[in-house]
């Protein structure tokens, strides 16, 4: 039976939350954990998420509030579902006959060549699915952090000043442990590889603005917003790979047969901005608005 190796997927989520409030403050926190087991053997993904929201009235005119969210994903092995010999699904559905018993493939090493040569029907394009699930491993580790904090001052119902900042960061590390006898396109020597793909992003905005809104009894209203903003953004990425392995099963850059290959990229940006918008409402029939921005 061809698809007996596909197992039932399992999704489990647990959550713990807490909240409290007084006449001047409020806070809410939550922590959750999600565990997913894939339908392909030896694949899973865990997710942890933490969130906190809080606000505090320093006085009748001053208020501070903020939010922080942290999310982490981690998996020792996620499947590659691309087209070609890297994909276990493609190997099973296209290059494995429907009359095969999938249990016969569980013993995926050739006798006397364990760790060096896998066992399958052909050795040029595709692979034993159990060999791919338990030996050709792709790790995934990702962190996301978003947050903001704001201080507001409201001396009257018409006027408000706000100073706020927010951040958004993420970093991800993907690893690949390619065993001996794996032969994706372009790596026909079958000597394995180890790779690390690392990427990180940081985005921060700091903003100060003033709002004014005033209505007269004769139907005339004024409103205006003016502010300045500073955005700091940077991105980093590195990709490092062996050029085949010396020793099978030892996934380290020091075990590279040939010189290690490494690539990196970075980008930085700083944007300083000022802006305004102002308008006047003359009864029900006429509105005049002007806006401007400089970056």
Residue pairs with C-beta under 8 A, 6 or more apart in sequence:
1 101
1 102
2 92
2 96
2 97
2 98
2 100
2 102
3 92
3 102
4 101
4 102
4 103
5 40
5 41
5 92
5 102
5 105
5 129
5 130
5 133
6 39
6 40
7 37
7 39
7 40
7 41
8 39
9 36
9 37
9 38
9 39
10 35
10 36
10 37
11 34
11 35
11 36
11 37
12 34
12 35
12 36
13 32
13 33
13 34
13 35
14 32
14 33
14 34
15 30
15 31
15 32
15 33
16 30
16 31
16 32
17 28
17 29
17 30
17 31
18 28
18 29
18 30
19 26
19 27
19 28
19 29
20 26
20 27
20 28
21 27
24 56
24 57
25 54
25 55
25 56
25 57
26 53
26 54
26 55
27 52
27 53
27 54
27 55
28 51
28 52
28 53
28 54
29 50
29 51
29 52
29 53
30 49
30 50
30 51
30 52
31 48
31 49
31 50
32 48
32 49
33 46
33 47
33 48
33 49
34 46
34 47
34 48
34 49
35 44
35 45
35 46
35 47
36 44
36 45
36 46
36 47
37 43
37 44
38 44
38 45
38 78
38 79
40 79
40 88
40 89
40 133
41 130
41 133
41 134
42 77
42 133
42 134
43 75
43 77
43 78
43 79
43 133
44 75
44 76
44 77
45 73
45 74
45 75
45 78
45 140
46 73
46 74
46 75
47 71
47 72
47 73
48 70
48 71
48 72
49 69
49 70
49 71
49 72
50 68
50 69
50 70
50 71
51 67
51 68
51 69
51 70
52 67
52 68
53 65
53 66
53 67
54 65
54 66
54 67
55 63
55 64
55 65
55 66
56 63
56 64
56 65
57 63
58 64
61 153
61 154
61 155
62 151
62 152
62 153
63 151
63 152
63 154
64 149
64 150
64 151
64 152
65 149
65 150
66 147
66 148
66 149
66 150
67 146
67 147
67 148
67 149
68 145
68 146
68 147
69 144
69 145
69 146
69 147
70 143
70 144
70 145
71 142
71 143
71 144
71 145
72 142
72 143
72 144
73 140
73 141
73 142
74 140
74 141
74 142
75 139
75 140
75 141
76 137
76 139
77 133
77 137
77 138
77 139
78 138
78 139
78 140
79 87
79 88
79 89
79 133
79 138
80 86
80 87
80 88
80 138
81 87
81 89
81 90
82 90
83 90
84 90
84 184
84 185
85 91
85 125
85 126
85 127
85 183
85 184
85 185
86 184
88 127
88 129
88 132
88 133
90 126
91 126
91 127
91 128
91 129
91 132
92 129
94 126
95 121
95 122
95 125
95 126
96 102
96 121
96 129
102 129
105 120
105 128
105 129
105 130
106 130
107 119
108 118
108 119
108 120
108 128
108 130
108 131
108 134
108 135
109 115
109 117
109 118
109 119
109 131
110 117
110 118
110 119
115 179
115 180
115 248
115 249
116 180
116 181
116 248
117 180
117 181
117 190
118 127
118 128
118 131
118 135
118 179
118 181
118 182
119 128
119 131
120 126
120 127
120 128
120 131
123 181
123 183
124 183
124 188
125 183
127 136
127 182
127 183
131 179
131 181
131 182
132 182
135 177
135 179
135 182
136 176
136 177
136 178
136 179
136 182
137 175
137 176
137 177
138 174
138 175
138 176
138 177
139 173
139 174
139 175
139 176
139 177
140 172
140 173
140 174
141 172
141 173
141 174
142 170
142 171
142 172
142 173
143 169
143 170
143 171
143 172
144 169
144 170
145 167
145 168
145 169
145 170
146 166
146 167
146 168
146 169
147 166
147 167
148 164
148 165
148 166
148 167
149 164
149 165
149 166
150 162
150 163
150 164
150 165
151 162
151 163
151 164
152 160
152 161
152 162
152 163
153 160
153 161
153 162
154 160
154 161
158 212
158 213
158 214
159 210
159 211
159 212
160 210
160 211
161 208
161 209
161 210
161 211
162 207
162 208
162 209
162 210
162 211
163 207
163 208
164 206
164 207
165 204
165 205
165 206
165 207
166 204
166 205
167 202
167 203
167 204
168 201
168 202
168 203
168 204
169 200
169 201
169 202
169 203
170 200
170 201
171 198
171 199
171 200
171 201
172 198
172 199
172 200
173 196
173 197
173 198
174 196
174 197
174 198
175 194
175 195
175 196
175 197
176 193
176 194
176 195
176 197
177 194
177 251
178 184
178 187
178 192
178 193
178 194
178 195
179 192
179 248
179 249
180 190
180 191
180 192
180 245
180 248
180 249
181 190
181 192
182 190
182 192
183 190
187 193
187 244
189 244
191 244
191 245
191 248
191 257
192 244
192 245
192 248
193 241
193 242
193 243
193 244
193 245
194 241
194 242
194 245
194 251
194 252
194 253
194 255
194 256
195 239
195 240
195 241
195 242
196 238
196 239
196 240
196 241
197 237
197 238
197 239
198 236
198 237
198 238
198 239
199 235
199 236
199 237
199 238
200 235
200 236
200 237
201 233
201 234
201 235
201 236
202 232
202 233
202 234
202 235
203 231
203 232
203 233
204 231
204 232
204 233
205 229
205 230
205 231
205 232
206 229
206 230
207 227
207 228
207 229
207 230
208 227
208 228
209 225
209 226
209 227
209 228
210 225
210 226
210 227
211 223
211 224
211 225
212 222
212 223
212 224
212 225
213 221
213 222
213 223
213 224
214 221
214 222
214 223
215 221
215 222
219 281
219 282
219 283
219 284
220 280
220 281
220 282
220 283
221 280
221 281
222 278
222 279
222 280
222 281
223 278
223 279
223 281
224 276
224 277
224 278
224 279
225 276
225 277
225 278
226 275
226 276
227 274
227 275
227 276
228 272
228 273
228 274
228 275
229 271
229 272
229 273
229 274
229 275
230 270
230 271
230 272
230 273
231 269
231 270
231 271
231 273
232 269
232 270
233 267
233 268
233 269
233 270
233 271
234 266
234 267
234 268
234 269
235 265
235 266
235 267
236 264
236 265
236 266
237 264
237 265
237 266
238 262
238 263
238 264
238 265
239 262
239 263
239 264
240 253
240 260
240 261
240 262
240 263
241 260
241 261
241 262
242 253
242 255
242 256
242 257
242 258
242 260
242 261
243 256
243 257
243 258
243 259
243 260
243 261
244 256
244 257
244 258
245 251
245 255
245 256
245 257
246 255
246 256
246 257
247 255
253 260
271 295
272 295
273 293
273 294
273 295
274 293
274 294
275 291
275 292
275 293
275 294
276 291
276 292
276 293
277 289
277 290
277 291
277 292
278 289
278 290
278 291
279 287
279 288
279 289
279 290
280 287
280 288
280 289
281 287
282 288
